[in-house]
Amino acid sequence: MADAPLGEAFEHFCGQELTKQFGLSAGEVKKGVIGGSHDGGVDGFYVVINESEVLDIDSPLVLGDKKALQSLPQNATVDVVVIQSKWTGAWQSDPLTRLRDTLEKTLPFHAEEKALELTLNSSIIERTGIFRRLYENTLTKFARFRFHIDYVTNGPDEHLVDNHDAEGKRKALEAAVKALLPANATVEVRLLGARKMCEIIATTPATTSTLRFNGPFIRDNLSFVGLVTLGDYLDFIRQEDGQELRPNIFDSNVRDFAGSKVQVNAAIRTTLTSAEGPTFWWLNNGVTVLCDAAQDAPPLSVSLTNPLVVNGLQTSNVLHEAQRDGDVPEERLSDGLLVRIITSSDENVRDGVIASTNRQNSIQPNQLHATEKQHRDIEAYFKTQGWYYERRKHQYRGTGTPGSRIVAMADLSQYMIAIALARPDDARARPQSVLSNDKLYQTIFGDGVDRETYLSSVRVMAQVDAYLRTDEAKAIFDDFTNARFYVAVGYVMRTLKAYSPDKIKWDKNYHRMPDTADTVRLAATLSTLKDVYDAHQEAHPTSTRDQVFKGKALKSAFFTALAT
């Protein structure tokens, strides 16, 4: 966010630093930042399940998908990070009271979104809605909720010493949120100044780990194969406290944990929990670890830089859960697990390993998209134009790449759904479900699609987003979250004089979009959207704004209005 105003840049900075223990990508951090006015004093809101997956509006657990909920283990951990950041050197206690009022309104799962719209913007309603729906969907799972609430300024920490007003309101906020959660929930409210933030910045997740083999192993050109005891493997994949998995170690896995109840994972758990039977590695394919560098750590260990478990997610999670639940006999922990360590920083090699090792098992083709040639070509082309395509999570972490120039695969998918397919409602609400359709996926990311069409969609969205943040746009319709995809496709249609969606033909007409935004046309498009929305709300007064923008009726009315 190098080109953003200081206050906005500080919000992104706080989101990045205060969630880094969960391994969020730049795109995930950005999505959790609450923009615009009427934010209720909340500048960042994130929901993370089992310290490894940040949830979005169309995540299966949020949508209430039965299969996803069935596979979720009992007592899953849900971390909620709430951030209020102020680019100011002065401490104030009133923001804590405002934050408490907002959370008391938005956290109960029975909160009425129509009522929330009277005082809060769409972004905070949507982000807190992820928590509300997850909470309701997992009531029978007895999830362990942990709230981390941080009020941050760049002022000196010394101003908090003996500040009884701030401390009193901090405790009141803590108690108020605790009262809304189950008895086993924890709530921590922190007041962070410049010194504390510097300490947090200096704390970086470990990037070097040591894996110990339980006997002689095979070495081949800085790659290794051998047996590791289950106990030592657990130490390798867990955080230092031994309670949770390290959040970044599975980033390059192409699939999520399927849960302990699916047939294969249930069989793994049965083997682990039995004190008898064959040694574990006889019955298991083992795991594959990619790393940037590896070196011997005598007598039987290897030190790995930036290790990633790219195949073995199911085995790792089942082992972690079963041992954490106390179901793995002590003697089983000395059983061996076959581990392959491959050392390479070459992206071609890494992609080949990821794709090859995962194709050996049953897996949906769309989960391997990040390794496909088209996405690699998009990445290469974007770099020549000063943009960075993040086809894999954390690809640009630590590189100094400006966050405002990074485009995640999920974001690019949304842009193309909104503009090329003229489906702003699906881009807004259902980007994952749309891309699970192989025909639609090929329409967007097929081999014959020109790479420049993608960059053109990024540039259009950048122009639209910049305009929607201006005072002029806010005076017309102050709803960045809901408006952006509609304004983008409407702006394209008006620019191309394509007054029906089928006439956009983005693959042929993208080059006709101007390099500089036409603010007059953007304003007219936003005004049209506002008029159509107001008319729809008048006809359907009980509909929430969220329902309207994610539904089909508004899109149809909007396209009709653009043509007149």
Phi, psi and omega in degrees: 000041185296333183260012181268155174303156186304315181298316180292318178299322180294324177298315179293320179299313179296319177301319180293313186286324186274359175240005190293340177292344180260359173070036179291147175279170178300320179294322180291322176298313182300318181296331182276352179283129181269116183256166174083179178279174180057041180270000178068018181081011179253122180255347177204140181212122184224140176238123184235129180259132177052035175056019186224336185231117176277132187269146178238180187296331181249023172294140183307321180293329179284323179283349180083026179300125186298318182295317180295319181292322179295325182278348178288125182291157173298149178061032175299154180264130176239115177259131177241122180251121179242128185234133169238115185239135181232120177279076182208151179272355183258144176265139175226146179264341181301321178303331178292321177294318179297318179296319178299314179301318181294315181292325177296330179279322193261341184279325180302133185291346177267008180301137180272115183295329178298321179289324180296329182296341181292332185231348186235152180278169185296328184295313180290326177295318181291313183294318176291333177297330175300316178293315182302313183290322178295317180301313181294319183289338186247019182304323182276357181265351178053049180297151178263109183268134178230114180262131177241107184246120185238128172253117190239135168226169175264019179277169180289139180295336184299336180293345180271345181296126180058024175273088187292329179295312180296318181294321179297317181287330175297314179294324179294320177296316179301313182293322182295317180289321179300324181292341181269355189242167177298164185297332183274003181284153175238147180225127177233123177249124181242142174252112190245124174256193185300317183294314180298319179295324177297323177295320179293318179300320183288345180270110181243142178301143181300137179247356178236130181225155180246132179243127184256126174276156183263014177178185179305144181230164181272133178242130179215103176054055179062022169239155191220148175222133178182183180259137178237136178295151179301324179296316179291325178294321176300317177299325182290320186266352181262160174290170187300328181283353176075006185264327185229158177289149175293129190293332187263351191287343179251017186303324185268006173292139184273356179222164179267167176295128185275352180098159186282349186269344177295156192302311183296315182290328176296323179292320177299316182294322179300317179297316182295324186272357178263134180280350182244175178103177182298157176299150194300318188291342176295331187254003188229142182287347180087190183231157177241131181241126172262144176212159179286325181205154179214143176214151181296142174230079189310151009271328187228024184243161176230132178266124186247135176260126181053057180288143177225126173277107186261348173210123184129016180300317183295312178302315183298314182291320179296315178300313180300311183294314183297318180290322179297325180281358179079020185262356182262117178301148183302323182293334179292330183293346176267357175296156181270154172231129180286123181236130174251125178249123180242123182260116176192137172253004179283120184298325179297316180295315182298315179298320180296320179295314181299311182295315185293313183293330181274335178287348178289346180241165178294122184203145179289135182303325185291348178281351180255013186301326185300336182266358184285154184300320183300318180288327176292322178294320178299316179301313181296318181292317180303319182298326179290343182252010178082016176241163185226117183268117182265087180280343174228143183304138176066019182301326185248015179297132177076009182264353183079011180290130180299130181301329182290347180254004178266130179240114179284157179302320180296322179293315180298322177301315179298317181299317181288324176298316182291314189268304184291322180264353182055048180232068182297331179293319178288323176298323181288320192244331192223045183297324181290318183292326179294317183285349175284349177274114187299324181295315179292323178300316179294328177297321183274315188241023178295162185299332185274359183281128180295133181300331182291337177297325180292314180295325177297320178294323177296316181294320177299314181296324178296320178295315180296313182299318179297319180294316183296342179271356181280158177297325179300314180293318181297330178290335179276307183201105186268077179207074183304312187301314183277331189276332196302315182288325177293314180297321181299308182289326177295319178297318178296315181298318180291321180294318181275355186055039177257092191271019167213149186304323183291348180266358179296310179044062188302323182294340180256337188247359185304327184290350181274355179283134183290151178289332180252136183296139173267096186293332177294315179292322177298317179297318180295321179293317179295321178296319177298316179299316180298316180297316180295318179297315180300319179295320179294319180294325178295324180279335182228071188295341182270351181286139175280159179299322178301313179298320183295312185284342177263359180265173183275331189296318181297319180301313181297316180294323180295314179297322178296317180295325180295330183279349183265000000 
